Amino acid sequence: MSFLPPDFEPPLLETERFRLRSLTVHDVVKDYDAVMTSREHLWELFGEAWGWPPADLTLEEDLIDLGWHQKEFQRRSTFAYAVMNLDETRLLGCVYVDPPTKRGYDAEVTWWVRSSELASGLDDDLGETVRTWIANAWPFSEVAYPGRDITWSEYKGAP
């Protein structure tokens, strides 16, 4: 069941710096490289909440994860976006638009960028772009940004 109106089409997004599109199994090699080369950074962002990514994540396990994300996108239950460079040769990160797990919100949005892109300011650029995109292109009024606006422990402790 979708947390969106039946006629809503999940939008794509392209800027001068990156493109957001559905994350699919075809991205597995690029995703695995981004995840494993950024594992420590990702664990700092999500480890406490998601237990991800494990140190021993395999390419096959990542493929299974991506298949799950792809199917959820097709079913409109959650939306995992690949953040790609414009020529699609490199996965720069991911954005997740999910149904809320806490009262008072109508969506939960998270993102990450590969650690090699942190010094370039991509995390801030992506965050600003995603917040504007969510506000303007999605039908949400109260969006939670756990790990960004509220710590994971505070968010998990909320009703």
mmCIF file of the C-alpha atoms, coordinates in Angstrom:
data_MODEL
# 
_entry.id   MODEL 
# 
loop_
_atom_site.group_PDB 
_atom_site.id 
_atom_site.type_symbol 
_atom_site.label_atom_id 
_atom_site.label_alt_id 
_atom_site.label_comp_id 
_atom_site.label_asym_id 
_atom_site.label_entity_id 
_atom_site.label_seq_id 
_atom_site.pdbx_PDB_ins_code 
_atom_site.Cartn_x 
_atom_site.Cartn_y 
_atom_site.Cartn_z 
_atom_site.occupancy 
_atom_site.B_iso_or_equiv 
_atom_site.pdbx_formal_charge 
_atom_site.auth_seq_id 
_atom_site.auth_comp_id 
_atom_site.auth_asym_id 
_atom_site.auth_atom_id 
_atom_site.pdbx_PDB_model_num 
ATOM 1   C CA . MET A 1 1   ? 0.000  0.000   0.000   1.00 0.00 ? 1   MET A CA 1 
ATOM 2   C CA . SER A 1 2   ? 1.320  3.406   -0.961  1.00 0.00 ? 2   SER A CA 1 
ATOM 3   C CA . PHE A 1 3   ? 1.543  6.362   1.375   1.00 0.00 ? 3   PHE A CA 1 
ATOM 4   C CA . LEU A 1 4   ? 0.913  8.588   -1.659  1.00 0.00 ? 4   LEU A CA 1 
ATOM 5   C CA . PRO A 1 5   ? -2.180 9.500   -3.662  1.00 0.00 ? 5   PRO A CA 1 
ATOM 6   C CA . PRO A 1 6   ? -2.885 6.910   -6.396  1.00 0.00 ? 6   PRO A CA 1 
ATOM 7   C CA . ASP A 1 7   ? -2.333 9.411   -9.215  1.00 0.00 ? 7   ASP A CA 1 
ATOM 8   C CA . PHE A 1 8   ? 1.010  10.704  -7.888  1.00 0.00 ? 8   PHE A CA 1 
ATOM 9   C CA . GLU A 1 9   ? 4.008  9.936   -10.098 1.00 0.00 ? 9   GLU A CA 1 
ATOM 10  C CA . PRO A 1 10  ? 7.295  9.813   -8.160  1.00 0.00 ? 10  PRO A CA 1 
ATOM 11  C CA . PRO A 1 11  ? 9.428  12.496  -9.774  1.00 0.00 ? 11  PRO A CA 1 
ATOM 12  C CA . LEU A 1 12  ? 12.963 12.265  -11.072 1.00 0.00 ? 12  LEU A CA 1 
ATOM 13  C CA . LEU A 1 13  ? 15.388 15.125  -10.604 1.00 0.00 ? 13  LEU A CA 1 
ATOM 14  C CA . GLU A 1 14  ? 18.374 16.449  -12.502 1.00 0.00 ? 14  GLU A CA 1 
ATOM 15  C CA . THR A 1 15  ? 20.646 19.338  -11.569 1.00 0.00 ? 15  THR A CA 1 
ATOM 16  C CA . GLU A 1 16  ? 23.848 20.622  -13.118 1.00 0.00 ? 16  GLU A CA 1 
ATOM 17  C CA . ARG A 1 17  ? 25.736 18.295  -10.779 1.00 0.00 ? 17  ARG A CA 1 
ATOM 18  C CA . PHE A 1 18  ? 23.747 15.061  -10.423 1.00 0.00 ? 18  PHE A CA 1 
ATOM 19  C CA . ARG A 1 19  ? 20.683 13.059  -11.392 1.00 0.00 ? 19  ARG A CA 1 
ATOM 20  C CA . LEU A 1 20  ? 18.238 11.274  -9.079  1.00 0.00 ? 20  LEU A CA 1 
ATOM 21  C CA . ARG A 1 21  ? 16.507 8.229   -10.528 1.00 0.00 ? 21  ARG A CA 1 
ATOM 22  C CA . SER A 1 22  ? 15.184 4.926   -9.282  1.00 0.00 ? 22  SER A CA 1 
ATOM 23  C CA . LEU A 1 23  ? 17.871 2.673   -7.786  1.00 0.00 ? 23  LEU A CA 1 
ATOM 24  C CA . THR A 1 24  ? 17.823 -0.690  -9.620  1.00 0.00 ? 24  THR A CA 1 
ATOM 25  C CA . VAL A 1 25  ? 19.669 -3.994  -9.712  1.00 0.00 ? 25  VAL A CA 1 
ATOM 26  C CA . HIS A 1 26  ? 21.586 -2.659  -12.715 1.00 0.00 ? 26  HIS A CA 1 
ATOM 27  C CA . ASP A 1 27  ? 23.368 -0.287  -10.317 1.00 0.00 ? 27  ASP A CA 1 
ATOM 28  C CA . VAL A 1 28  ? 24.819 -3.059  -8.137  1.00 0.00 ? 28  VAL A CA 1 
ATOM 29  C CA . VAL A 1 29  ? 28.499 -2.691  -9.096  1.00 0.00 ? 29  VAL A CA 1 
ATOM 30  C CA . LYS A 1 30  ? 28.431 1.098   -8.741  1.00 0.00 ? 30  LYS A CA 1 
ATOM 31  C CA . ASP A 1 31  ? 26.368 0.943   -5.549  1.00 0.00 ? 31  ASP A CA 1 
ATOM 32  C CA . TYR A 1 32  ? 28.580 -1.693  -3.958  1.00 0.00 ? 32  TYR A CA 1 
ATOM 33  C CA . ASP A 1 33  ? 31.674 0.390   -4.714  1.00 0.00 ? 33  ASP A CA 1 
ATOM 34  C CA . ALA A 1 34  ? 30.074 3.516   -3.233  1.00 0.00 ? 34  ALA A CA 1 
ATOM 35  C CA . VAL A 1 35  ? 28.852 1.686   -0.128  1.00 0.00 ? 35  VAL A CA 1 
ATOM 36  C CA . MET A 1 36  ? 32.023 -0.240  0.650   1.00 0.00 ? 36  MET A CA 1 
ATOM 37  C CA . THR A 1 37  ? 34.423 2.641   0.004   1.00 0.00 ? 37  THR A CA 1 
ATOM 38  C CA . SER A 1 38  ? 32.239 4.796   2.273   1.00 0.00 ? 38  SER A CA 1 
ATOM 39  C CA . ARG A 1 39  ? 31.375 2.182   4.878   1.00 0.00 ? 39  ARG A CA 1 
ATOM 40  C CA . GLU A 1 40  ? 32.726 4.040   7.944   1.00 0.00 ? 40  GLU A CA 1 
ATOM 41  C CA . HIS A 1 41  ? 30.935 7.245   6.951   1.00 0.00 ? 41  HIS A CA 1 
ATOM 42  C CA . LEU A 1 42  ? 27.688 5.348   6.267   1.00 0.00 ? 42  LEU A CA 1 
ATOM 43  C CA . TRP A 1 43  ? 27.906 3.506   9.570   1.00 0.00 ? 43  TRP A CA 1 
ATOM 44  C CA . GLU A 1 44  ? 28.182 6.881   11.335  1.00 0.00 ? 44  GLU A CA 1 
ATOM 45  C CA . LEU A 1 45  ? 25.005 8.025   9.544   1.00 0.00 ? 45  LEU A CA 1 
ATOM 46  C CA . PHE A 1 46  ? 22.893 4.866   9.688   1.00 0.00 ? 46  PHE A CA 1 
ATOM 47  C CA . GLY A 1 47  ? 24.586 2.143   11.702  1.00 0.00 ? 47  GLY A CA 1 
ATOM 48  C CA . GLU A 1 48  ? 22.800 2.887   14.954  1.00 0.00 ? 48  GLU A CA 1 
ATOM 49  C CA . ALA A 1 49  ? 19.388 2.940   13.281  1.00 0.00 ? 49  ALA A CA 1 
ATOM 50  C CA . TRP A 1 50  ? 19.705 0.461   10.435  1.00 0.00 ? 50  TRP A CA 1 
ATOM 51  C CA . GLY A 1 51  ? 22.692 -1.726  11.324  1.00 0.00 ? 51  GLY A CA 1 
ATOM 52  C CA . TRP A 1 52  ? 23.966 -0.868  7.857   1.00 0.00 ? 52  TRP A CA 1 
ATOM 53  C CA . PRO A 1 53  ? 26.239 -1.373  6.093   1.00 0.00 ? 53  PRO A CA 1 
ATOM 54  C CA . PRO A 1 54  ? 27.794 -4.431  7.693   1.00 0.00 ? 54  PRO A CA 1 
ATOM 55  C CA . ALA A 1 55  ? 31.553 -4.780  7.291   1.00 0.00 ? 55  ALA A CA 1 
ATOM 56  C CA . ASP A 1 56  ? 31.119 -8.102  5.516   1.00 0.00 ? 56  ASP A CA 1 
ATOM 57  C CA . LEU A 1 57  ? 28.448 -7.000  3.008   1.00 0.00 ? 57  LEU A CA 1 
ATOM 58  C CA . THR A 1 58  ? 28.830 -9.039  -0.177  1.00 0.00 ? 58  THR A CA 1 
ATOM 59  C CA . LEU A 1 59  ? 28.043 -8.050  -3.739  1.00 0.00 ? 59  LEU A CA 1 
ATOM 60  C CA . GLU A 1 60  ? 25.286 -10.674 -3.742  1.00 0.00 ? 60  GLU A CA 1 
ATOM 61  C CA . GLU A 1 61  ? 23.727 -9.213  -0.580  1.00 0.00 ? 61  GLU A CA 1 
ATOM 62  C CA . ASP A 1 62  ? 23.857 -5.755  -2.131  1.00 0.00 ? 62  ASP A CA 1 
ATOM 63  C CA . LEU A 1 63  ? 22.151 -7.117  -5.249  1.00 0.00 ? 63  LEU A CA 1 
ATOM 64  C CA . ILE A 1 64  ? 19.366 -8.525  -3.067  1.00 0.00 ? 64  ILE A CA 1 
ATOM 65  C CA . ASP A 1 65  ? 19.003 -5.145  -1.312  1.00 0.00 ? 65  ASP A CA 1 
ATOM 66  C CA . LEU A 1 66  ? 18.802 -3.333  -4.649  1.00 0.00 ? 66  LEU A CA 1 
ATOM 67  C CA . GLY A 1 67  ? 16.222 -5.808  -5.949  1.00 0.00 ? 67  GLY A CA 1 
ATOM 68  C CA . TRP A 1 68  ? 14.139 -5.126  -2.872  1.00 0.00 ? 68  TRP A CA 1 
ATOM 69  C CA . HIS A 1 69  ? 14.459 -1.357  -3.334  1.00 0.00 ? 69  HIS A CA 1 
ATOM 70  C CA . GLN A 1 70  ? 13.540 -1.676  -7.011  1.00 0.00 ? 70  GLN A CA 1 
ATOM 71  C CA . LYS A 1 71  ? 10.430 -3.746  -6.255  1.00 0.00 ? 71  LYS A CA 1 
ATOM 72  C CA . GLU A 1 72  ? 9.332  -1.354  -3.491  1.00 0.00 ? 72  GLU A CA 1 
ATOM 73  C CA . PHE A 1 73  ? 9.677  1.568   -5.915  1.00 0.00 ? 73  PHE A CA 1 
ATOM 74  C CA . GLN A 1 74  ? 7.533  -0.289  -8.463  1.00 0.00 ? 74  GLN A CA 1 
ATOM 75  C CA . ARG A 1 75  ? 4.946  -1.073  -5.762  1.00 0.00 ? 75  ARG A CA 1 
ATOM 76  C CA . ARG A 1 76  ? 5.080  2.567   -4.565  1.00 0.00 ? 76  ARG A CA 1 
ATOM 77  C CA . SER A 1 77  ? 5.695  1.536   -0.967  1.00 0.00 ? 77  SER A CA 1 
ATOM 78  C CA . THR A 1 78  ? 9.111  3.239   -0.620  1.00 0.00 ? 78  THR A CA 1 
ATOM 79  C CA . PHE A 1 79  ? 11.345 5.115   -3.015  1.00 0.00 ? 79  PHE A CA 1 
ATOM 80  C CA . ALA A 1 80  ? 15.103 4.571   -3.213  1.00 0.00 ? 80  ALA A CA 1 
ATOM 81  C CA . TYR A 1 81  ? 16.861 6.920   -5.607  1.00 0.00 ? 81  TYR A CA 1 
ATOM 82  C CA . ALA A 1 82  ? 20.363 6.566   -6.995  1.00 0.00 ? 82  ALA A CA 1 
ATOM 83  C CA . VAL A 1 83  ? 22.301 9.828   -6.995  1.00 0.00 ? 83  VAL A CA 1 
ATOM 84  C CA . MET A 1 84  ? 24.253 9.528   -10.245 1.00 0.00 ? 84  MET A CA 1 
ATOM 85  C CA . ASN A 1 85  ? 26.769 11.760  -11.930 1.00 0.00 ? 85  ASN A CA 1 
ATOM 86  C CA . LEU A 1 86  ? 25.315 13.092  -15.174 1.00 0.00 ? 86  LEU A CA 1 
ATOM 87  C CA . ASP A 1 87  ? 27.022 10.579  -17.464 1.00 0.00 ? 87  ASP A CA 1 
ATOM 88  C CA . GLU A 1 88  ? 25.819 7.723   -15.207 1.00 0.00 ? 88  GLU A CA 1 
ATOM 89  C CA . THR A 1 89  ? 29.343 6.345   -14.718 1.00 0.00 ? 89  THR A CA 1 
ATOM 90  C CA . ARG A 1 90  ? 29.408 6.816   -10.956 1.00 0.00 ? 90  ARG A CA 1 
ATOM 91  C CA . LEU A 1 91  ? 26.907 6.403   -8.158  1.00 0.00 ? 91  LEU A CA 1 
ATOM 92  C CA . LEU A 1 92  ? 27.449 9.335   -5.801  1.00 0.00 ? 92  LEU A CA 1 
ATOM 93  C CA . GLY A 1 93  ? 24.965 8.332   -3.110  1.00 0.00 ? 93  GLY A CA 1 
ATOM 94  C CA . CYS A 1 94  ? 21.312 7.533   -2.482  1.00 0.00 ? 94  CYS A CA 1 
ATOM 95  C CA . VAL A 1 95  ? 18.118 9.248   -1.358  1.00 0.00 ? 95  VAL A CA 1 
ATOM 96  C CA . TYR A 1 96  ? 15.305 7.363   0.384   1.00 0.00 ? 96  TYR A CA 1 
ATOM 97  C CA . VAL A 1 97  ? 11.713 8.616   0.549   1.00 0.00 ? 97  VAL A CA 1 
ATOM 98  C CA . ASP A 1 98  ? 9.831  6.351   2.927   1.00 0.00 ? 98  ASP A CA 1 
ATOM 99  C CA . PRO A 1 99  ? 6.513  6.230   4.741   1.00 0.00 ? 99  PRO A CA 1 
ATOM 100 C CA . PRO A 1 100 ? 6.775  7.603   8.258   1.00 0.00 ? 100 PRO A CA 1 
ATOM 101 C CA . THR A 1 101 ? 7.488  5.324   11.175  1.00 0.00 ? 101 THR A CA 1 
ATOM 102 C CA . LYS A 1 102 ? 6.520  7.989   13.714  1.00 0.00 ? 102 LYS A CA 1 
ATOM 103 C CA . ARG A 1 103 ? 3.322  9.933   14.348  1.00 0.00 ? 103 ARG A CA 1 
ATOM 104 C CA . GLY A 1 104 ? 3.143  13.525  13.177  1.00 0.00 ? 104 GLY A CA 1 
ATOM 105 C CA . TYR A 1 105 ? 4.941  12.951  9.873   1.00 0.00 ? 105 TYR A CA 1 
ATOM 106 C CA . ASP A 1 106 ? 3.737  11.936  6.449   1.00 0.00 ? 106 ASP A CA 1 
ATOM 107 C CA . ALA A 1 107 ? 7.175  10.951  5.109   1.00 0.00 ? 107 ALA A CA 1 
ATOM 108 C CA . GLU A 1 108 ? 10.686 10.100  6.233   1.00 0.00 ? 108 GLU A CA 1 
ATOM 109 C CA . VAL A 1 109 ? 13.589 11.208  4.015   1.00 0.00 ? 109 VAL A CA 1 
ATOM 110 C CA . THR A 1 110 ? 17.233 10.214  4.330   1.00 0.00 ? 110 THR A CA 1 
ATOM 111 C CA . TRP A 1 111 ? 20.261 10.469  2.073   1.00 0.00 ? 111 TRP A CA 1 
ATOM 112 C CA . TRP A 1 112 ? 23.951 9.784   1.877   1.00 0.00 ? 112 TRP A CA 1 
ATOM 113 C CA . VAL A 1 113 ? 26.849 10.571  -0.407  1.00 0.00 ? 113 VAL A CA 1 
ATOM 114 C CA . ARG A 1 114 ? 30.015 8.577   -0.873  1.00 0.00 ? 114 ARG A CA 1 
ATOM 115 C CA . SER A 1 115 ? 32.775 9.718   1.453   1.00 0.00 ? 115 SER A CA 1 
ATOM 116 C CA . SER A 1 116 ? 35.010 10.752  -1.463  1.00 0.00 ? 116 SER A CA 1 
ATOM 117 C CA . GLU A 1 117 ? 32.434 13.471  -2.254  1.00 0.00 ? 117 GLU A CA 1 
ATOM 118 C CA . LEU A 1 118 ? 32.189 14.990  1.227   1.00 0.00 ? 118 LEU A CA 1 
ATOM 119 C CA . ALA A 1 119 ? 34.997 17.512  0.706   1.00 0.00 ? 119 ALA A CA 1 
ATOM 120 C CA . SER A 1 120 ? 33.336 18.744  -2.502  1.00 0.00 ? 120 SER A CA 1 
ATOM 121 C CA . GLY A 1 121 ? 30.248 19.832  -0.553  1.00 0.00 ? 121 GLY A CA 1 
ATOM 122 C CA . LEU A 1 122 ? 27.993 17.320  -2.301  1.00 0.00 ? 122 LEU A CA 1 
ATOM 123 C CA . ASP A 1 123 ? 26.286 16.285  0.939   1.00 0.00 ? 123 ASP A CA 1 
ATOM 124 C CA . ASP A 1 124 ? 25.175 19.864  1.639   1.00 0.00 ? 124 ASP A CA 1 
ATOM 125 C CA . ASP A 1 125 ? 24.237 20.464  -2.013  1.00 0.00 ? 125 ASP A CA 1 
ATOM 126 C CA . LEU A 1 126 ? 22.231 17.241  -2.171  1.00 0.00 ? 126 LEU A CA 1 
ATOM 127 C CA . GLY A 1 127 ? 20.549 17.951  1.159   1.00 0.00 ? 127 GLY A CA 1 
ATOM 128 C CA . GLU A 1 128 ? 19.458 21.430  0.110   1.00 0.00 ? 128 GLU A CA 1 
ATOM 129 C CA . THR A 1 129 ? 18.271 20.160  -3.276  1.00 0.00 ? 129 THR A CA 1 
ATOM 130 C CA . VAL A 1 130 ? 16.382 17.223  -1.759  1.00 0.00 ? 130 VAL A CA 1 
ATOM 131 C CA . ARG A 1 131 ? 14.606 19.415  0.793   1.00 0.00 ? 131 ARG A CA 1 
ATOM 132 C CA . THR A 1 132 ? 13.462 21.806  -1.952  1.00 0.00 ? 132 THR A CA 1 
ATOM 133 C CA . TRP A 1 133 ? 12.446 18.919  -4.240  1.00 0.00 ? 133 TRP A CA 1 
ATOM 134 C CA . ILE A 1 134 ? 10.454 17.218  -1.472  1.00 0.00 ? 134 ILE A CA 1 
ATOM 135 C CA . ALA A 1 135 ? 8.726  20.503  -0.573  1.00 0.00 ? 135 ALA A CA 1 
ATOM 136 C CA . ASN A 1 136 ? 7.858  21.374  -4.183  1.00 0.00 ? 136 ASN A CA 1 
ATOM 137 C CA . ALA A 1 137 ? 7.353  18.066  -6.004  1.00 0.00 ? 137 ALA A CA 1 
ATOM 138 C CA . TRP A 1 138 ? 5.952  15.701  -3.368  1.00 0.00 ? 138 TRP A CA 1 
ATOM 139 C CA . PRO A 1 139 ? 2.550  15.908  -1.605  1.00 0.00 ? 139 PRO A CA 1 
ATOM 140 C CA . PHE A 1 140 ? 3.888  15.992  1.956   1.00 0.00 ? 140 PHE A CA 1 
ATOM 141 C CA . SER A 1 141 ? 3.327  18.597  4.643   1.00 0.00 ? 141 SER A CA 1 
ATOM 142 C CA . GLU A 1 142 ? 5.373  17.179  7.546   1.00 0.00 ? 142 GLU A CA 1 
ATOM 143 C CA . VAL A 1 143 ? 8.620  15.463  6.595   1.00 0.00 ? 143 VAL A CA 1 
ATOM 144 C CA . ALA A 1 144 ? 11.033 13.880  9.052   1.00 0.00 ? 144 ALA A CA 1 
ATOM 145 C CA . TYR A 1 145 ? 14.748 14.033  8.269   1.00 0.00 ? 145 TYR A CA 1 
ATOM 146 C CA . PRO A 1 146 ? 16.146 11.590  10.846  1.00 0.00 ? 146 PRO A CA 1 
ATOM 147 C CA . GLY A 1 147 ? 19.882 11.703  11.239  1.00 0.00 ? 147 GLY A CA 1 
ATOM 148 C CA . ARG A 1 148 ? 19.795 15.293  9.970   1.00 0.00 ? 148 ARG A CA 1 
ATOM 149 C CA . ASP A 1 149 ? 17.218 17.465  11.780  1.00 0.00 ? 149 ASP A CA 1 
ATOM 150 C CA . ILE A 1 150 ? 16.755 15.018  14.633  1.00 0.00 ? 150 ILE A CA 1 
ATOM 151 C CA . THR A 1 151 ? 19.140 12.368  15.922  1.00 0.00 ? 151 THR A CA 1 
ATOM 152 C CA . TRP A 1 152 ? 18.299 8.748   15.236  1.00 0.00 ? 152 TRP A CA 1 
ATOM 153 C CA . SER A 1 153 ? 17.992 8.028   18.956  1.00 0.00 ? 153 SER A CA 1 
ATOM 154 C CA . GLU A 1 154 ? 15.556 10.944  19.444  1.00 0.00 ? 154 GLU A CA 1 
ATOM 155 C CA . TYR A 1 155 ? 13.588 9.898   16.386  1.00 0.00 ? 155 TYR A CA 1 
ATOM 156 C CA . LYS A 1 156 ? 13.432 6.245   17.392  1.00 0.00 ? 156 LYS A CA 1 
ATOM 157 C CA . GLY A 1 157 ? 12.252 7.282   20.867  1.00 0.00 ? 157 GLY A CA 1 
ATOM 158 C CA . ALA A 1 158 ? 9.396  9.405   19.513  1.00 0.00 ? 158 ALA A CA 1 
ATOM 159 C CA . PRO A 1 159 ? 5.855  7.963   19.503  1.00 0.00 ? 159 PRO A CA 1 
# 
